[in-house]
Amino acid sequence: MQKTAIVSCYFQRNYGSMLQAYATQMALDKLGYDNETINISGFNSEIKKAKMLYFAKASITSDILFSKFGAAKTVLMRKFLKNDYSINSRIRSERFDAFGKKYFRLSPVYNSKAELGSKCKENYSAVLVGSDQLWLPGNIAADYYTLNFVPPEVNTIAYATSFGQSTLPRDFEKKAQVFLKKIKHIGVREESGQKLVKKLAGRDVPVVCDPTLLFTGEEWLAVQKKEPVIEGKYILCYFLGNNPPHREFAKRLREHTGCKIVSLVHLDEYVKSDEEYADETPYDIDPADFLNLIRNAEYVCTDSFHCSVFSILYNVPFFTFRRYERKTKSSTNSRLDTLFNMVGINGRIMNGSEDIEKCLEMKIDFEAVHKRLEKVREESYSYLTNALKDC
């Protein structure tokens, strides 16, 4: 049997992105399929150029320009400034890169998407794309995560792949129609994505769980330290959005519980709200340490999908906040809605103004949650197994 190729964002210096990419590799290993993740270093510039062209065009007529301005500014700050922020950011980047080198099995370097496509039939029996927000418009424009490069003789699978939003611009709907009809097996991560595939390709496809949820918290212990990374009782805060009320909620939670705040700050971009609200802001944290921080926290406050996932896996009381308003084009709220509906959790999405005492009275029946999760996990593995058999 030939290898299965994984198309993922394994290189992204983001805790959720890297852990879901690794979980996809873990799942194929568990099912006994020889696999490797496609190394994009040889054609990453090709992908970036297409995405930059998309953002340049889209920014003229949408709010994308404003959403990407902060990220662009952050890149410049990290590259050219020599202050504590830039130095600490480089430390964290090095930890991400070391984790990637240790855990990912990468393919040989392909110098272009065309070369990769020409060698697919020879090297792979299947190409699997997933998961995360790989079908955002910018990624569709880059035309890599669409799997359009894969010849028709090779099995193609989408596992828990996400559009990242509930609608697509009209011109991208047309592009999506093409690749959604070509991919042989599609399983999406959100109910909104399920509706989009039905609308655009006329296909009924299942919602499967994020690959990180294919494993129990105990199974995830294999990649992390046994002892706590941070000593003492603490509230872990992991916010990617720039929303001061969310930090104020965490500060009120500290007052009521006596726990210190440990915060992972300035992740995707420099965020002013991250300044001066936490007691500890460690930077030398890799994805394995991220799991450790969640597992040993008394409480978690986050606007992150994957931080919510691991809080569930480790039975840690958590409060999740919406990073975006529901009406914004860049909103990714649907993945949180699908997650909580899937495991039967209600009332955990906050806006920051809630009464802390009432919030602390809200309990999660983790035993019931894990029973539901077992069923979802079984169904997701069944989808993946059947898709891989079609080689």
C-alpha positions as CSV (number, residue, x, y, z in Angstrom):
1,M,0.0,0.0,0.0
2,Q,1.3,3.5,-0.9
3,K,1.4,6.3,1.6
4,T,-1.3,8.7,2.4
5,A,-0.3,12.3,2.0
6,I,-1.5,14.9,4.5
7,V,-2.1,18.4,3.3
8,S,-2.2,20.6,6.5
9,C,-1.0,23.9,8.0
10,Y,1.6,22.1,10.1
11,F,4.0,25.1,9.8
12,Q,1.6,27.6,11.3
13,R,3.0,29.0,14.6
14,N,-0.3,28.7,16.3
15,Y,-1.1,26.2,19.1
16,G,-4.4,25.0,17.6
17,S,-3.1,24.8,14.0
18,M,0.0,22.8,14.9
19,L,-1.9,20.4,17.3
20,Q,-4.7,19.6,14.8
21,A,-2.1,19.0,12.1
22,Y,-0.3,16.6,14.4
23,A,-3.5,14.9,15.5
24,T,-4.3,14.1,11.8
25,Q,-0.9,12.4,11.6
26,M,-1.7,10.6,14.9
27,A,-5.0,9.4,13.6
28,L,-3.6,7.8,10.5
29,D,-0.9,6.2,12.6
30,K,-3.5,4.8,14.9
31,L,-5.4,3.3,11.9
32,G,-2.2,1.8,10.6
33,Y,-1.8,3.9,7.4
34,D,1.7,4.8,6.3
35,N,1.6,8.6,5.9
36,E,3.6,11.8,5.6
37,T,2.7,15.5,5.7
38,I,3.5,17.3,2.5
39,N,6.5,19.6,3.0
40,I,5.5,22.9,1.4
41,S,8.9,24.6,1.8
42,G,9.6,24.2,-2.0
43,F,6.5,26.0,-3.1
44,N,5.4,28.1,-0.1
45,S,6.3,31.3,-2.0
46,E,3.9,30.2,-4.7
47,I,1.1,29.9,-2.2
48,K,1.9,33.1,-0.4
49,K,2.0,35.1,-3.7
50,A,-1.5,33.9,-4.6
51,K,-2.9,34.7,-1.1
52,M,-1.3,38.2,-1.2
53,L,-2.9,38.9,-4.5
54,Y,-6.2,37.8,-3.1
55,F,-5.9,40.1,-0.1
56,A,-4.8,43.0,-2.2
57,K,-7.9,42.7,-4.4
58,A,-10.3,41.9,-1.5
59,S,-9.2,44.8,0.7
60,I,-10.5,47.3,-1.8
61,T,-14.1,46.3,-1.3
62,S,-14.2,44.6,2.1
63,D,-13.2,44.9,5.7
64,I,-10.3,42.4,5.1
65,L,-7.8,45.2,4.9
66,F,-8.5,46.1,8.6
67,S,-8.4,42.5,9.8
68,K,-5.0,41.9,8.2
69,F,-3.4,45.3,9.1
70,G,-2.6,44.2,12.6
71,A,-1.0,41.0,11.4
72,A,1.2,42.8,8.9
73,K,2.2,45.4,11.5
74,T,3.1,42.5,13.9
75,V,5.4,40.9,11.3
76,L,7.3,44.2,10.9
77,M,7.6,44.6,14.7
78,R,8.9,41.1,15.2
79,K,11.4,41.5,12.3
80,F,12.9,44.9,12.9
81,L,12.4,45.9,16.5
82,K,14.7,44.7,19.2
83,N,12.5,45.2,22.3
84,D,11.2,42.6,24.8
85,Y,8.2,41.8,22.6
86,S,10.2,40.9,19.5
87,I,12.8,39.0,21.5
88,N,10.2,37.0,23.3
89,S,8.3,36.3,20.1
90,R,11.4,34.8,18.6
91,I,11.8,32.6,21.6
92,R,8.3,31.3,21.2
93,S,8.8,30.8,17.4
94,E,11.8,28.7,18.1
95,R,9.8,26.5,20.4
96,F,7.1,26.0,17.7
97,D,9.8,25.1,15.2
98,A,11.4,22.6,17.5
99,F,8.1,20.9,18.2
100,G,7.4,20.7,14.4
101,K,10.9,19.1,13.7
102,K,10.3,16.6,16.5
103,Y,6.8,15.4,15.7
104,F,6.0,15.9,12.0
105,R,7.1,13.4,9.3
106,L,7.5,15.5,6.3
107,S,7.7,14.4,2.6
108,P,10.6,15.2,0.4
109,V,10.6,18.7,-0.9
110,Y,8.6,19.4,-4.0
111,N,9.6,22.5,-5.9
112,S,6.1,23.4,-7.2
113,K,2.5,22.3,-6.9
114,A,2.8,21.1,-10.5
115,E,5.7,18.8,-9.5
116,L,3.8,17.5,-6.5
117,G,0.8,16.8,-8.7
118,S,2.9,14.9,-11.3
119,K,4.3,12.6,-8.6
120,C,1.1,12.0,-6.6
121,K,0.1,8.9,-8.5
122,E,3.6,7.4,-8.1
123,N,4.0,8.3,-4.4
124,Y,0.5,8.3,-2.8
125,S,-2.7,6.2,-2.8
126,A,-4.6,9.0,-1.1
127,V,-4.2,12.7,-0.3
128,L,-6.0,14.0,2.7
129,V,-6.7,17.7,3.5
130,G,-7.5,18.8,7.0
131,S,-8.5,20.2,9.2
132,D,-8.8,23.8,10.4
133,Q,-9.9,26.8,8.3
134,L,-8.2,25.6,5.1
135,W,-11.1,26.6,2.8
136,L,-11.1,30.3,3.7
137,P,-11.3,32.5,0.5
138,G,-7.5,33.2,0.7
139,N,-6.7,29.6,0.8
140,I,-9.1,28.8,-2.0
141,A,-7.3,31.5,-4.0
142,A,-3.9,29.8,-3.3
143,D,-5.4,26.6,-4.7
144,Y,-3.4,24.1,-2.6
145,Y,-5.9,23.0,0.1
146,T,-8.5,22.5,-2.7
147,L,-6.6,19.4,-3.8
148,N,-7.0,20.5,-7.4
149,F,-3.4,19.4,-8.0
150,V,-4.2,15.7,-7.3
151,P,-4.8,13.6,-10.4
152,P,-8.2,11.8,-10.6
153,E,-6.7,8.4,-10.2
154,V,-5.6,9.2,-6.6
155,N,-8.1,9.0,-3.7
156,T,-8.9,12.4,-2.2
157,I,-10.3,13.0,1.3
158,A,-11.3,16.1,3.3
159,Y,-11.3,15.4,7.1
160,A,-12.9,18.0,9.3
161,T,-11.9,20.7,6.8
162,S,-13.5,24.1,7.5
163,F,-14.5,27.1,5.4
164,G,-13.9,29.2,8.5
165,Q,-17.0,31.2,7.8
166,S,-20.7,30.5,6.9
167,T,-20.6,32.2,3.5
168,L,-18.2,32.7,0.6
169,P,-18.0,35.6,-1.8
170,R,-19.8,34.8,-5.1
171,D,-16.7,34.4,-7.2
172,F,-15.3,31.9,-4.6
173,E,-18.5,30.0,-4.6
174,K,-17.9,29.2,-8.2
175,K,-14.3,28.0,-7.4
176,A,-15.6,26.0,-4.5
177,Q,-18.2,24.3,-6.7
178,V,-15.4,22.8,-8.8
179,F,-13.1,21.3,-6.1
180,L,-16.0,20.2,-3.9
181,K,-17.4,18.1,-6.7
182,K,-13.9,16.6,-7.3
183,I,-12.9,15.5,-3.8
184,K,-14.1,12.0,-3.4
185,H,-14.8,12.0,0.3
186,I,-15.7,15.1,2.3
187,G,-16.2,15.4,6.0
188,V,-16.5,18.9,7.4
189,R,-16.0,20.3,10.9
190,E,-19.0,22.7,11.2
191,E,-22.7,22.5,10.4
192,S,-22.3,25.7,8.5
193,G,-19.8,24.0,6.2
194,Q,-22.1,21.1,5.8
195,K,-24.8,23.5,4.5
196,L,-22.3,25.2,2.2
197,V,-21.2,21.9,0.6
198,K,-24.9,21.0,0.0
199,K,-25.6,24.4,-1.5
200,L,-22.5,24.6,-3.7
201,A,-22.0,20.9,-4.7
202,G,-25.3,19.3,-4.0
203,R,-23.6,16.8,-1.7
204,D,-24.8,15.5,1.7
205,V,-21.6,15.2,3.8
206,P,-21.1,14.4,7.5
207,V,-19.9,16.7,10.2
208,V,-16.9,15.0,11.9
209,C,-15.0,16.1,15.0
210,D,-11.8,18.1,14.9
211,P,-8.8,15.7,14.8
212,T,-7.7,16.9,18.2
213,L,-10.9,15.4,19.6
214,L,-10.1,11.9,18.1
215,F,-7.9,11.4,21.1
216,T,-8.6,11.5,24.9
217,G,-6.9,13.8,27.3
218,E,-5.0,10.7,28.5
219,E,-3.7,9.9,25.0
220,W,-2.5,13.5,24.7
221,L,-0.3,13.0,27.7
222,A,2.2,11.2,25.5
223,V,3.5,14.5,24.1
224,Q,3.7,16.6,27.3
225,K,5.5,16.8,30.6
226,K,3.9,15.0,33.6
227,E,4.8,17.8,36.0
228,P,3.0,21.2,35.7
229,V,4.8,23.9,33.6
230,I,3.5,26.6,36.0
231,E,3.4,26.1,39.8
232,G,0.5,27.1,42.0
233,K,-3.2,27.7,41.3
234,Y,-3.9,29.8,38.2
235,I,-6.4,30.9,35.6
236,L,-5.1,30.3,32.1
237,C,-6.0,33.0,29.6
238,Y,-5.5,32.4,25.9
239,F,-7.1,35.2,23.9
240,L,-6.4,35.8,20.3
241,G,-8.8,38.7,19.8
242,N,-8.4,42.3,21.0
243,N,-11.3,42.5,23.4
244,P,-10.7,44.3,26.7
245,P,-13.9,43.1,28.3
246,H,-12.7,39.5,28.1
247,R,-9.5,40.4,30.1
248,E,-11.7,42.3,32.6
249,F,-13.7,39.1,33.2
250,A,-10.5,37.2,33.9
251,K,-9.4,39.9,36.4
252,R,-12.8,39.6,38.2
253,L,-12.4,35.9,38.2
254,R,-9.0,36.3,39.9
255,E,-10.5,38.5,42.6
256,H,-13.2,35.9,43.4
257,T,-10.9,32.8,43.3
258,G,-7.6,34.1,44.5
259,C,-5.9,32.3,41.5
260,K,-3.2,34.2,39.6
261,I,-3.6,34.8,35.9
262,V,-1.2,33.1,33.5
263,S,-1.7,34.5,30.0
264,L,-0.2,33.5,26.6
265,V,-0.1,36.9,25.0
266,H,0.4,38.5,21.5
267,L,0.0,35.2,19.7
268,D,-1.2,36.0,16.1
269,E,-0.4,39.7,16.5
270,Y,0.5,42.3,19.0
271,V,-2.6,43.1,21.1
272,K,-2.7,46.1,23.3
273,S,-5.3,44.5,25.6
274,D,-2.7,41.8,26.5
275,E,-0.6,44.3,28.4
276,E,-0.5,44.5,32.2
277,Y,-3.5,42.3,33.2
278,A,-1.8,39.0,33.8
279,D,0.5,37.9,36.6
280,E,2.7,35.7,34.4
281,T,3.1,35.8,30.6
282,P,5.4,33.0,29.6
283,Y,6.7,32.9,26.0
284,D,8.8,29.7,26.0
285,I,5.8,27.6,25.6
286,D,5.5,25.0,22.8
287,P,2.3,23.1,21.8
288,A,3.0,20.4,24.3
289,D,3.4,22.9,27.1
290,F,0.2,24.5,25.9
291,L,-1.6,21.3,26.7
292,N,0.1,21.1,30.1
293,L,-1.0,24.6,30.9
294,I,-4.6,23.8,30.2
295,R,-4.5,20.4,32.0
296,N,-3.2,22.0,35.2
297,A,-5.3,25.2,35.2
298,E,-8.0,25.8,37.8
299,Y,-10.0,27.7,35.2
300,V,-9.5,28.6,31.5
301,C,-10.7,31.9,29.8
302,T,-10.3,31.8,26.0
303,D,-11.7,32.9,22.6
304,S,-9.9,29.9,21.0
305,F,-11.7,26.9,19.6
306,H,-8.8,24.5,20.3
307,C,-8.2,25.9,23.8
308,S,-11.9,25.1,24.5
309,V,-11.4,21.6,23.0
310,F,-8.6,20.8,25.3
311,S,-10.4,22.3,28.3
312,I,-13.1,19.8,27.6
313,L,-10.7,16.9,27.2
314,Y,-9.1,17.7,30.6
315,N,-12.3,18.5,32.5
316,V,-11.2,22.0,33.3
317,P,-13.9,24.6,34.0
318,F,-13.7,27.1,31.1
319,F,-15.3,30.3,29.8
320,T,-15.3,30.9,26.1
321,F,-15.7,34.3,24.5
322,R,-16.6,35.1,20.9
323,R,-13.6,36.7,19.2
324,Y,-15.8,38.4,16.6
325,E,-19.2,39.9,16.5
326,R,-21.7,37.6,14.7
327,K,-22.2,40.0,11.8
328,T,-18.6,40.4,10.8
329,K,-17.4,38.7,7.5
330,S,-14.4,37.3,9.3
331,S,-16.4,35.6,12.0
332,T,-15.4,32.0,12.9
333,N,-18.0,31.6,15.6
334,S,-19.8,28.6,13.9
335,R,-17.0,26.2,15.0
336,L,-17.7,27.0,18.6
337,D,-21.5,26.6,18.2
338,T,-20.9,23.2,16.5
339,L,-18.5,22.0,19.1
340,F,-20.8,22.8,22.0
341,N,-23.8,21.4,20.3
342,M,-21.8,18.2,19.6
343,V,-20.9,17.6,23.2
344,G,-24.0,19.0,24.8
345,I,-22.5,22.0,26.6
346,N,-24.7,25.1,27.1
347,G,-24.0,28.6,28.5
348,R,-20.3,28.6,28.2
349,I,-20.0,31.5,25.7
350,M,-19.5,34.8,27.5
351,N,-19.3,38.4,26.5
352,G,-17.3,39.6,29.4
353,S,-20.0,41.5,31.4
354,E,-21.3,38.4,33.3
355,D,-21.5,38.2,37.1
356,I,-18.6,36.0,38.2
357,E,-20.4,34.4,41.2
358,K,-23.2,33.2,38.9
359,C,-20.6,31.9,36.4
360,L,-18.8,30.0,39.1
361,E,-22.1,28.2,40.0
362,M,-22.4,26.9,36.4
363,K,-21.2,23.4,36.4
364,I,-20.3,21.1,33.4
365,D,-21.3,17.5,33.5
366,F,-18.1,16.2,32.1
367,E,-19.1,12.6,32.4
368,A,-22.1,13.2,30.1
369,V,-19.9,15.3,27.8
370,H,-17.4,12.5,27.4
371,K,-20.1,9.9,26.7
372,R,-21.4,12.1,23.8
373,L,-17.8,12.6,22.7
374,E,-17.1,8.9,22.5
375,K,-20.0,8.5,20.1
376,V,-18.8,11.4,17.9
377,R,-15.3,10.0,18.0
378,E,-16.5,6.6,16.9
379,E,-18.5,8.1,14.0
380,S,-15.6,10.2,12.9
381,Y,-13.2,7.3,12.9
382,S,-15.8,5.3,10.9
383,Y,-15.9,8.1,8.2
384,L,-12.1,8.3,8.1
385,T,-11.7,4.5,7.9
386,N,-14.2,4.1,5.1
387,A,-12.7,7.0,3.1
388,L,-9.2,5.5,3.4
389,K,-10.3,2.1,2.3
390,D,-11.3,3.6,-1.1
391,C,-7.8,3.5,-2.5
